[in-house]
Amino acid sequence: MQDAAVQVAQFSVTGDRVASVVGEDHRSPARSLRDAIEPIAMHHVWSAEVHHALASTGLAFFALYAWGRAAVLGDVDPAVAAAAFAVFEPQSVAAAVRAGQSAIGRTELLATVDRATIASLHHVLDPVLDPAELADLAARLGAAVDAADGTGRPLFCGVRALERPTDPLGALWRSCHALREHRGDSHVAVFVAEGLDPVSMNILTELWVGYPLGGYSASRRWSPARTNTALEGLRRDGLLDGDELSELGRTRRDQLEAATDVAQASMIEALGDALADTLEALERCSVACIDAGSFPADLRKRDAG
């Protein structure tokens, strides 16, 4: 199901493990929560069980990803989805969403994804969490979602507006998905406020998490010409030294990450004294997802989002 752009970015779930390079000095409570939930939040994107359930659509990986992610916004115009995704080349997003809408309706898509994701999570996580721990974890994350500010965060609000599954693992996944989109929406707002265009966002992030230049941003489908323009601007502004982040570039990217953390303060406050236990349980779940092949083993992908 994975298309060429995904393969170029080395996102295969069956690849070799690659360690994270994001240092402990950047593992703030908000960042730690983001990293711990990512493999759970994106289970519906990477699980083979979910792809099997949607195989009859005939859609390629990117079309399933794009329409599946956009569907939380409603039966949205593809251009609106492209704006919300932000860092992807907008025409490719619009085309993928349009293809998805033609292949499967929103209601059927969301219902199929819910059923298949919850079934897959049971196979992966039932041995990891006992029922009491799962119920507590799902309740804590649900409270964090409820406490979060939705202002200017369309994808987060779209996920939060969906009915929360009654199945505890489904509820856990839904909350992780919502919190993941909250950080993504917040991150885009921070970058835009700094005057950075989407290609520059991709480049700064891929180098910050340890990818070589083009190793991640290629999956965002921008043309070589557009990428070269962004590179020229980043070098002119002193944020790149050749094909690497300069000292100024790393400092600037660190500051953008810290600003994103601030935007998530309400979630951390909602978790309160339970944060450490929450992170420990989520990390166990995420490791299980990676071990099961339902999230890429390359932790740079987890770090990049």
Long-range contacts (C-beta under 8 A, 24 or more apart in sequence): 1-51, 1-55, 1-60, 1-61, 1-64, 2-61, 3-60, 3-61, 3-62, 5-62, 5-218, 5-219, 5-221, 6-61, 6-62, 6-219, 8-218, 8-219, 9-215, 9-216, 9-218, 9-219, 9-301, 10-215, 10-298, 11-219, 11-296, 11-298, 11-301, 12-296, 13-46, 13-293, 13-294, 13-295, 13-296, 13-297, 14-293, 14-297, 15-296, 15-297, 15-298, 16-297, 16-298, 17-297, 17-298, 17-299, 18-210, 18-297, 18-298, 18-299, 18-300, 19-299, 20-209, 20-210, 20-299, 20-300, 20-302, 20-303, 21-209, 21-210, 21-300, 21-303, 22-208, 22-209, 22-210, 22-303, 26-254, 26-257, 28-258, 28-261, 29-261, 29-268, 29-275, 30-183, 30-260, 30-261, 30-264, 30-265, 30-267, 30-268, 31-257, 31-261, 32-279, 33-179, 33-264, 33-267, 33-268, 33-271, 33-275, 33-278, 33-279, 33-282, 34-179, 34-180, 34-183, 34-264, 35-286, 35-302, 35-303, 36-279, 36-282, 36-283, 36-286, 37-141, 37-176, 37-179, 37-180, 37-282, 37-286, 38-180, 38-286, 38-295, 38-302, 38-305, 39-285, 39-286, 39-289, 39-290, 39-294, 39-295, 39-302, 40-121, 40-172, 40-173, 40-176, 40-282, 40-285, 40-286, 40-289, 41-173, 41-176, 41-177, 41-179, 41-180, 42-177, 42-180, 42-295, 43-117, 43-120, 43-121, 43-124, 43-173, 43-289, 43-294, 43-295, 44-68, 44-113, 44-116, 44-117, 44-173, 44-177, 46-294, 46-295, 46-296, 47-116, 47-117, 47-120, 47-294, 48-120, 48-293, 48-294, 49-116, 49-117, 49-119, 49-120, 49-123, 50-113, 50-116, 50-117, 50-120, 52-116, 53-112, 53-113, 53-115, 53-116, 54-104, 54-109, 54-112, 54-113, 54-116, 57-100, 57-103, 57-104, 58-103, 59-99, 59-100, 59-103, 59-104, 62-92, 62-96, 63-96, 63-97, 63-99, 63-100, 63-103, 64-100, 65-96, 66-93, 66-96, 66-97, 66-100, 67-96, 67-97, 67-99, 67-100, 67-101, 67-103, 67-104, 67-109, 68-100, 68-109, 68-113, 69-155, 70-97, 70-100, 71-100, 71-106, 71-109, 71-110, 72-110, 72-155, 72-158, 72-159, 72-161, 72-162, 72-181, 73-154, 73-155, 73-158, 74-106, 74-158, 75-101, 75-106, 84-154, 84-155, 84-185, 86-188, 86-192, 86-198, 86-201, 87-188, 87-198, 87-201, 87-202, 87-220, 88-198, 88-220, 88-221, 89-220, 89-221, 89-222, 89-223, 89-226, 92-221, 110-162, 114-165, 114-170, 117-170, 117-173, 118-165, 118-167, 118-169, 118-170, 118-173, 120-294, 121-169, 121-170, 121-172, 121-173, 122-169, 123-292, 124-288, 124-289, 124-292, 124-294, 125-169, 125-285, 125-288, 125-289, 126-169, 127-288, 128-284, 128-285, 128-288, 129-281, 129-284, 129-285, 131-168, 133-281, 134-168, 134-169, 134-172, 135-168, 137-172, 137-278, 137-281, 137-282, 138-168, 138-169, 138-171, 138-172, 138-175, 140-271, 140-274, 140-278, 141-172, 141-175, 141-176, 141-179, 141-278, 142-171, 142-175, 143-270, 143-271, 144-175, 144-179, 144-266, 144-267, 144-270, 144-271, 145-175, 145-178, 145-179, 145-182, 145-267, 146-270, 147-266, 147-267, 147-269, 147-270, 148-178, 148-179, 148-182, 148-264, 148-266, 148-267, 148-270, 149-266, 152-185, 152-189, 153-181, 153-182, 153-185, 153-186, 153-189, 154-185, 155-181, 155-184, 155-185, 156-181, 156-182, 156-184, 156-185, 172-285, 176-282, 179-267, 180-305, 182-264, 182-267, 183-260, 183-263, 183-264, 183-305, 184-305, 186-260, 186-263, 186-264, 187-256, 187-260, 187-305, 189-263, 190-256, 190-259, 190-260, 190-263, 191-256, 194-252, 194-256, 197-230, 197-233, 198-222, 199-226, 199-227, 199-229, 199-230, 200-230, 200-233, 200-234, 203-227, 203-230, 203-231, 203-234, 203-240, 204-234, 204-239, 204-245, 204-249, 204-252, 204-253, 204-256, 205-253, 205-304, 205-305, 206-304, 207-240, 207-244, 207-245, 207-249, 207-253, 208-245, 208-250, 208-253, 208-257, 209-300, 209-303, 209-304, 210-300, 210-303, 211-300, 211-304, 212-243, 213-243, 213-244, 216-300, 216-301, 216-304
